[in-house]
Amino acid sequence: MRIADFAVPETAAARGARDLVKQYHSPALGNHVLRSWLWAEAFAVVEGLSGVDHELLYAAALLHDIGLAPEFDNHRLGYEEAGGHVGAAMAAGAGWPQHRRQRITEVIVRHNWPTVDPGHDLEGYLLEIATGLDIAGRRDTDIPLEFRREVLAAHPRLTLADEFGTRVRDQSERKPLSHARRLFDGGVVARLAGNPLERL
Protein backbone atom coordinates (compact mmCIF):
# COMPACT_ATOMS: atom_id res chain seq x y z
CA MET A 1 0.00 0.00 0.00
CA ARG A 2 1.40 3.38 -1.07
CA ILE A 3 0.11 6.95 -1.19
CA ALA A 4 0.31 6.75 -4.98
CA ASP A 5 -2.34 4.01 -4.91
CA PHE A 6 -4.98 6.60 -4.02
CA ALA A 7 -5.87 9.03 -6.76
CA VAL A 8 -6.54 12.62 -5.69
CA PRO A 9 -9.88 13.62 -7.25
CA GLU A 10 -9.57 16.42 -9.78
CA THR A 11 -13.08 17.85 -9.68
CA ALA A 12 -14.49 21.26 -8.88
CA ALA A 13 -15.49 20.08 -5.40
CA ALA A 14 -12.09 18.55 -4.68
CA ARG A 15 -10.33 21.72 -5.82
CA GLY A 16 -12.71 23.83 -3.75
CA ALA A 17 -12.02 21.76 -0.65
CA ARG A 18 -8.26 22.02 -1.19
CA ASP A 19 -8.51 25.80 -1.61
CA LEU A 20 -10.46 26.16 1.63
CA VAL A 21 -7.91 24.04 3.51
CA LYS A 22 -5.04 26.16 2.20
CA GLN A 23 -6.79 29.41 3.08
CA TYR A 24 -8.24 28.60 6.49
CA HIS A 25 -6.25 25.77 8.08
CA SER A 26 -2.83 25.91 9.69
CA PRO A 27 -0.16 23.54 8.32
CA ALA A 28 -0.80 21.13 11.21
CA LEU A 29 -4.55 20.96 10.64
CA GLY A 30 -4.06 20.88 6.87
CA ASN A 31 -1.83 17.83 7.25
CA HIS A 32 -4.34 16.26 9.64
CA VAL A 33 -7.20 16.41 7.15
CA LEU A 34 -5.04 15.01 4.36
CA ARG A 35 -3.88 12.15 6.56
CA SER A 36 -7.50 11.51 7.53
CA TRP A 37 -8.40 11.07 3.86
CA LEU A 38 -5.52 8.68 3.32
CA TRP A 39 -6.33 6.65 6.44
CA ALA A 40 -9.98 6.45 5.29
CA GLU A 41 -8.97 5.14 1.88
CA ALA A 42 -6.55 2.69 3.50
CA PHE A 43 -9.22 1.35 5.86
CA ALA A 44 -11.49 0.77 2.86
CA VAL A 45 -8.79 -1.39 1.29
CA VAL A 46 -7.92 -3.22 4.51
CA GLU A 47 -11.58 -4.04 5.17
CA GLY A 48 -12.33 -4.91 1.55
CA LEU A 49 -15.07 -2.29 1.29
CA SER A 50 -16.45 -1.48 -2.16
CA GLY A 51 -18.77 1.19 -3.46
CA VAL A 52 -16.93 4.09 -1.83
CA ASP A 53 -17.77 7.51 -3.27
CA HIS A 54 -14.17 8.71 -3.46
CA GLU A 55 -14.94 12.31 -4.40
CA LEU A 56 -17.37 12.65 -1.49
CA LEU A 57 -14.94 11.01 0.92
CA TYR A 58 -12.10 13.29 -0.18
CA ALA A 59 -14.08 16.52 0.04
CA ALA A 60 -15.61 15.59 3.40
CA ALA A 61 -12.24 14.53 4.82
CA LEU A 62 -10.62 17.80 3.82
CA LEU A 63 -13.43 19.89 5.29
CA HIS A 64 -14.30 17.83 8.38
CA ASP A 65 -12.55 20.25 10.79
CA ILE A 66 -13.12 23.51 8.91
CA GLY A 67 -15.54 24.51 11.68
CA LEU A 68 -12.51 24.85 13.98
CA ALA A 69 -11.25 27.76 11.86
CA PRO A 70 -12.16 31.07 13.54
CA GLU A 71 -13.85 32.27 10.36
CA PHE A 72 -16.37 29.39 10.51
CA ASP A 73 -16.72 29.08 14.28
CA ASN A 74 -20.50 29.17 14.66
CA HIS A 75 -21.50 30.62 18.03
CA ARG A 76 -24.16 27.93 18.60
CA LEU A 77 -23.34 24.90 16.47
CA GLY A 78 -20.63 22.34 17.12
CA TYR A 79 -17.66 22.54 14.80
CA GLU A 80 -18.69 19.40 12.90
CA GLU A 81 -22.15 20.87 12.24
CA ALA A 82 -20.71 24.20 11.17
CA GLY A 83 -18.24 22.34 8.97
CA GLY A 84 -21.07 20.36 7.42
CA HIS A 85 -22.72 23.58 6.32
CA VAL A 86 -19.44 24.84 4.86
CA GLY A 87 -19.17 21.57 2.95
CA ALA A 88 -22.69 21.93 1.59
CA ALA A 89 -22.03 25.51 0.48
CA MET A 90 -18.82 24.48 -1.25
CA ALA A 91 -20.59 21.56 -2.93
CA ALA A 92 -23.38 23.83 -4.14
CA GLY A 93 -20.77 26.05 -5.78
CA ALA A 94 -19.30 22.94 -7.41
CA GLY A 95 -22.70 22.09 -8.90
CA TRP A 96 -23.63 19.14 -6.71
CA PRO A 97 -27.39 18.41 -6.51
CA GLN A 98 -29.19 18.83 -3.21
CA HIS A 99 -29.10 15.17 -2.18
CA ARG A 100 -25.33 15.07 -2.67
CA ARG A 101 -24.88 18.32 -0.74
CA GLN A 102 -26.80 16.67 2.08
CA ARG A 103 -24.41 13.72 1.97
CA ILE A 104 -21.30 15.84 2.52
CA THR A 105 -23.02 17.44 5.50
CA GLU A 106 -23.88 14.03 6.93
CA VAL A 107 -20.39 12.63 6.49
CA ILE A 108 -18.74 15.64 8.13
CA VAL A 109 -21.18 15.67 11.04
CA ARG A 110 -20.95 11.91 11.61
CA HIS A 111 -17.15 11.85 11.76
CA ASN A 112 -17.59 13.04 15.36
CA TRP A 113 -20.09 10.34 16.31
CA PRO A 114 -18.79 7.64 18.67
CA THR A 115 -19.54 5.04 15.97
CA VAL A 116 -21.04 5.02 12.47
CA ASP A 117 -22.71 2.00 10.88
CA PRO A 118 -20.97 1.33 7.53
CA GLY A 119 -24.17 -0.20 6.21
CA HIS A 120 -25.93 3.11 6.78
CA ASP A 121 -23.15 5.55 5.82
CA LEU A 122 -20.01 4.06 4.32
CA GLU A 123 -18.14 7.33 3.85
CA GLY A 124 -19.18 8.55 7.32
CA TYR A 125 -17.89 5.30 8.79
CA LEU A 126 -14.56 5.56 7.00
CA LEU A 127 -14.04 9.17 8.06
CA GLU A 128 -15.00 8.37 11.66
CA ILE A 129 -12.47 5.54 12.00
CA ALA A 130 -9.82 7.51 10.09
CA THR A 131 -10.07 10.51 12.39
CA GLY A 132 -10.14 8.13 15.35
CA LEU A 133 -6.74 6.90 14.20
CA ASP A 134 -5.25 10.32 13.53
CA ILE A 135 -6.48 11.91 16.75
CA ALA A 136 -6.55 9.06 19.27
CA GLY A 137 -4.43 6.34 17.65
CA ARG A 138 -7.31 3.88 17.43
CA ARG A 139 -6.71 0.81 15.24
CA ASP A 140 -3.25 2.04 14.22
CA THR A 141 -1.91 -1.47 13.67
CA ASP A 142 -4.71 -2.24 11.20
CA ILE A 143 -2.85 -0.01 8.72
CA PRO A 144 0.48 -1.35 7.40
CA LEU A 145 3.45 0.17 9.20
CA GLU A 146 5.27 1.25 6.05
CA PHE A 147 2.18 3.08 4.82
CA ARG A 148 1.82 4.83 8.17
CA ARG A 149 5.43 5.95 7.94
CA GLU A 150 5.05 7.14 4.35
CA VAL A 151 1.93 9.17 5.20
CA LEU A 152 3.56 10.75 8.25
CA ALA A 153 6.66 11.65 6.23
CA ALA A 154 4.55 13.28 3.53
CA HIS A 155 2.15 15.00 5.96
CA PRO A 156 3.88 15.36 9.35
CA ARG A 157 1.90 15.91 12.54
CA LEU A 158 3.73 19.13 13.47
CA THR A 159 1.87 20.85 16.34
CA LEU A 160 -1.43 19.00 15.86
CA ALA A 161 -1.66 17.71 19.44
CA ASP A 162 -1.39 21.16 20.98
CA GLU A 163 -3.42 22.97 18.35
CA PHE A 164 -6.33 20.55 18.08
CA GLY A 165 -6.49 20.11 21.84
CA THR A 166 -6.60 23.87 22.40
CA ARG A 167 -9.34 24.43 19.84
CA VAL A 168 -11.50 21.58 21.10
CA ARG A 169 -11.08 22.78 24.69
CA ASP A 170 -12.13 26.29 23.66
CA GLN A 171 -15.21 25.03 21.83
CA SER A 172 -16.13 22.69 24.69
CA GLU A 173 -16.12 25.60 27.12
CA ARG A 174 -18.31 27.80 24.91
CA LYS A 175 -20.59 25.01 23.67
CA PRO A 176 -21.17 22.64 26.61
CA LEU A 177 -23.69 20.47 24.74
CA SER A 178 -21.44 19.89 21.74
CA HIS A 179 -19.42 16.89 20.62
CA ALA A 180 -16.35 19.01 21.39
CA ARG A 181 -17.33 18.83 25.06
CA ARG A 182 -17.75 15.05 24.82
CA LEU A 183 -14.31 14.75 23.23
CA PHE A 184 -12.67 17.01 25.77
CA ASP A 185 -14.33 15.31 28.75
CA GLY A 186 -13.34 11.96 27.22
CA GLY A 187 -9.66 12.83 27.42
CA VAL A 188 -8.88 13.86 23.84
CA VAL A 189 -5.90 15.96 24.96
CA ALA A 190 -4.23 12.96 26.59
CA ARG A 191 -5.14 10.74 23.65
CA LEU A 192 -3.50 13.18 21.24
CA ALA A 193 -0.31 13.22 23.28
CA GLY A 194 -0.30 9.45 23.64
CA ASN A 195 -1.13 8.67 20.02
CA PRO A 196 1.39 6.09 18.74
CA LEU A 197 1.60 8.04 15.47
CA GLU A 198 3.45 10.72 17.44
CA ARG A 199 6.30 8.25 17.94
CA LEU A 200 6.71 6.95 14.38
N, C-alpha and C positions, 0 to 999 in steps of 0.2 A: 504494500500500500504506500503510495506516494502522493504528495500534494498535486502533482501533475495529472493524477488520475481523475481529478475533479475539475470539470470545466467551469470556469467563471462565466455565468450568463452574460451575454452582451445584448441586453434589451433596454428599452427606455426606463423600465422600473429598476433594473439592476444598476444602471448608470445613475439614476436619481438617488437610490439608496447610498451608493458610494459617495456621491457628491455631498449628501447630508452628513455622512460620517466624517468626511474630510473637513467640513466647515464647522461642525458643532462638537465633535468628540476630541478629547485629548489623545495623544499617541497611545497611552496605556489602554484607554477604553476602545479606541479604534482597533487595536490589536486583539482585544478581548472579543469583539463582535466577529472579527474575521476567524479567530480560532473557533468560536462557537459554531460558525458555519461549517468549518472543516470537521470538527468533532461530530456534528450532526450527520454529515455525509458519511463519515467513517462508521458511525453506529449503524447506519442503514445497510452498509456493506456487511459488517460483522454479524448483524442479525438477519441478513438475507431478506430485507424488506424491499418490496417492489412497489411501483406505482407512486413514487415520490414526485411531487411537483417541485422540481429543482429551482425554478425561478422564484416561486413563492417562498420556498425555504431560504433561499439566499437573501431575498429582500427583507424577509421577517427577521432573519438572524442579524443582518446589519443594523436594523432599526430597533431591535428589541430593548435597548437601553437608552434610546434617544430621549425618553422622558426624564432622564437624569440630567440632561443638559439644562442649564439655567433658563435658556430661551424657551424651553418646552415644559418647564416645571409648573404643571397645573396646580393651582392653590387648593383644589379639593380632591382631584383624582390621583390615584396611585400612579407611579411612574410607568408601569406597564400599560395601564389604561390610556394615559396621555400618549404614550408611544404608539399604541394601537391606532389612535386617531391621526397621528402624524403619518403612520404607514398608509392609512386609507386615503389621506389627502395626496400623498405622493403617488399612490397607485391611480387615483383619479386623473392626475396630471399625465400619467403614462398611458391613459386610455383603457384601464381595466374596467370591466363592467361591474355593476354594483355587487353581485354575489361574490366576485373575486376580491373586491375591496373589503368586503366583510370577512373574508377568509384571512387576509393579512392581519386584520384587527384581532381575530380570534387567536391566531398563532402567537402573536406578540403578547397578548394578555395571558394566554395559558402557559407561557414559558415560566411564569412565576407560580403556577399551581404546584402543590406538593407532588401530584402525579397526574399524568394525562393518559387516557386509554388510546393506544395506537389504532384500535379499531374504530374509534370515533373521530380522531384527529391525528393523522399520521405525522404531519409536519409539526404540529404542536407538541406531540410526543418527542420527536427527534430534537426539537429545540430545547425542551425541558430537560432531557437527560444530558444534552450537550452543555448547557449552561450549568447544570449540576456538577459536571466534571470540571469545567473551567473555574468555577467559583469555589466549590467545596471539595473537589477531588474525587467525587463519587464515580465508581466504576472505572477508574483510571487504567487498571490492568486489562480491561476488555479491549482496549485499543493497543495495537502493536507498539512496542517500546520505540522502535526506530521511527515510526510515524510520529509519535509524540515528540521525539527529539527534533525531527525535521520541522514540525509545525512551530515548536517553541523557538527554534533558531530563526525561522522566517518571520515570526510575529512574537517577539519576546514579551514577557509579562510586565516588565518595567515597574512602575509604581502602582499596579492594579490593586494590590491588597489594601494599601493605604487609601487610595482614591475612591475605590468602590465602597469600602467600609465607611468612609467619611460621608459619602453622599447618601448611602442607605440610612445611616444613623440620623442625618439631618432630616430626611423625609419621614422617618419613623417618629421623630419628635413632633413634627408638624402635622402628620397625618396618622393618628394613633389607630385608626381602623384599617390601615392599608396593609398590603402584603409586605411592604418595606418593614413595618413594625414586626410582623411575624418573622421575617428573616433576621432582623436585628435581635429580637428576643430569643431566637433559636440559635444564636451564637455564630452568625455569619462572619463576624470579624475574626474570631478564632479559627474558623474553618478556612478562611482565606489565608491566614498566616500558616496554617498547618497543611495546606494543600500540597500533596506530593509533587505536583507540577512545579512548585517553587524550587524544588531541589534537583530537577533534571538539568 
